[in-house]
Amino acid sequence: KLCGYLQKLSGKGPLRGFRSRWFVFDPRRCYLYYFKGPQEALPLGRIDIASACFSYHQPEAGAAAGDEGAAFEVHGPNGAVAVLKAATRQDMTYWLQELQQKRWEYCNNLDAAKRDSRTSPTPSDFSKGLVAKDNPGSILSQNASAERARNILAVETSPTDLVGEQAASQPAPVQPSAINFSLKQWSTEIKNSMSSLRKGNNENRKSIFYTTEEWELLDPTPKDLEDSMALEEKRKHLAEGSKGRRLSSSAFPFDFGRIPHKTRRPLKDMIGSSKNRNSSDSSPTEWYSGNGNKLVSELQLKYQSQQEELEKLKKDLLSQKELVRLLQQTVRSSQYDKYFASRLCEGVPKEKLELLHQKDDQILGLNNQLEKLNLEKDSLQQEVKNLKCKVGELNEQLGMLMETIQAKDEVIMKLSRQLSECEDNTSSQSGAVNSSMATCTNKELQELDRLKDNLQGYKTQNKFLNKEILELSALRRNAEAREREWQAKYTSLEAKLCQIESKYLILLQEMKTPVCSEEQSPAREVITQLLEDALKAETSEQPEQAFFKPHLVSEYDIYGFQTVPEDDDEEKLVAKSRALDLRSLSLSENREISTGVKWENYLASTMNREMMCCVELKNLIRSGIPHEHRSKMWKWCVNLHVKKFKDSTVPGYFQTLLQNALEKQNPASKQIELDLLRTLPNNKHYSSPTSEGIQKLRNVLLAFSWRNPDIGYCQGLNRLVAIALLYLEQEDAFWCLVTIVEVFMPRDYYTKTLLGSQVDQRVFKDLMSEKLPRLHAHFEQYKVDYTLITFNWFLVVFVDSVVSDILFKIWDSFLYEGPKVIFRFALALFKYKEEEILKLQDSMSIFKYLRYFTRTILDARKLTGIAFGDLNPFPLRQIRNRRTYHLEKVRLELTELEAIREDFLRERETCVEKRDLISDDEEDS
């Protein structure tokens, strides 16, 4: 059980200070409760550990002696900071590591419980077979790498007597400077006192160690405490063993006490004292340097090895001598036996004689062995003599080296003496200087020790903070994953709600009684009222309802277009149903991996370099530019195409054109003024004369009419500029119009004859017959001229023809790739609804369907896939060749028409009967 005494900073003003409190951790709620004492029943407060983070600071250099830096901070989720202080730094480290561990276990168990509740009813139901290979997340921990890193950064610390259940029997540590008094805690203390009085004597009183009705503290096993104590004891034994080994290995067999110390040697004393402070087991010769020190150590090792080998040989020699002695005794006894046997063998049987002969053979063998051993003895004695010679040589070399070292020592002493004499000569107060130097040296050594202690403390603090950062990062990732999961679930439910509400609107429309019926039934009134409620614009007047119902369809979309018209109820119903379907579709797409991440990565990679045309960028633009990056990308695309025009103009070119158009007579200004409010009346930026977009639209159109007087102004240019102004400033929108009219489209596309537009319609017919032959034959069969519908698509690039989401994705690709995109998407629109159009069997129904079918296409992803996938190959060279071919034919036809017109005028002047006939142009004028 994690419990014990800590001091908590509380109070205000002069009463603020540390007060001793009894803290107990509740593992079920991950709360740290604190009481006035271990016998209190009601806590004074609690700290939420699950949402907290921990930190502590190293003690400052000038800190007081009683403040060892054992205080740490617990930062809560709402900015609350609880400052706690342990009796020792060891207790503080233990509390911190235990609270970290408890927080980690609680949050991971919480995530695991949520995963178990989603995947299986019980934790034991995890799959053990092939399904487990497909779903490794149900078995493997999501934080395995984080757990390994935590183990590496863990700081092992054992608690003292002030932590744990045994601390309850000890008196609370007293803080002399703190006043253990709080006005806020009077009520809690009174309740605790009354509780103790009601329950009788102290023996029958419940303590926090027992289960109560309010909350329960579980008794954990003291395994962690035993492990930490065992580990500490093991470390102590290892440290003592290593220290003893270092002492024995570094001992030097020679005594340097014979070196005379006649004078003071401050340099050697300082070096020796520094070495002794850093390491108590260092050798007395470690302060010497150079090759002599290294050679002495090598000779010392050789001498020791030779001595060991000599001792070994001596032992072998003694054993061989003993063996020889035994063999000699055996030979003597055998000779003695042979002598007596020769005397006694007369008249002895042959068996006994053979036995005696065997004994003789054995004696001979032993004699031979004795001779071999004598030879080995001689060789060993010779080796011993050689080794003694070598040892003598080594001793002589060692003596020479020792003399050299002694000479160096005398030189050092001489230099030290000269240094001291120089110091005496330079200052009359050498004694004071020397004492000050010694004092400074002692201070520096003390400062060095203090810095070493601080360094060790900072290392421990660094490990703890790294572990804290690691845990908080892992917990943050888990929280973000939960948030993404809830967001995806919310998006899915919102998409389903949009679908249900769309079907609900259609059902109400079907249930509504026809207008020709005059009966007023209650059901009709209810349905009418439901329709009115459903078609109302959603506002924020009722916040309590907005809390439970998501904001499905707003009055305007993000581009400023009105989602539901205000005039016709039938059109309002269809428009709102379409808007709900579009909202549901966009929500379903957002649940998948968004292209926004790819755009962010691409823009981040081009932050320090210029953006260039590439396949990756083209694929990203085809998938759609995100709303937040569209302004930047449109401006880049426009500058890419008109760079040669802008380089040839002077600065302030647009302002100069605008100023000239406003000051001088402009023939196009009248028509521009008439078309301003008719441009995009369903967009809030152009809906009234005071709208911000109207003035910008006027300026761009006037400036362009002054730049290009051959075109001046043509109906359709206003819509192109209006769409460009939604994401570009005036000057950039002006250059966008220049890009479309002068770079993308052929000449005479927006002139009075619309020659280029007519040519593109014929090119489109050829592509229809090639890419969509069934649909083209169907139109030819019922004599439907679909170019009457597609002509406006090409002239204004689908403005007011498709829903706004698809419109701006078409414009994204159009501004990057050029006019070929218009052909792609025009064919894709027909292919999208090909089967529905083929089901229509008369020209009127087909033409009526063609007028509005593009507004029913909502899936931009599917349409883009058809345009850039199903229609491939789509070479631009083919479009250019067909444009050239049809341009000649259209020019011939226009020439013939012009000749017919001149013949008609000439005939009208000569014939009296036809003078009253006038043309359409003359009638308009």
Beta strands, then each sheet from edge to edge (+ up, - down):
strand 1: 3-10
strand 2: 17-26
strand 3: 31-35
strand 4: 45-48
strand 5: 53-56
strand 6: 71-75
strand 7: 81-85
sheet 1: 4+ 3- 2+ 1- 7+ 6- 5+
end
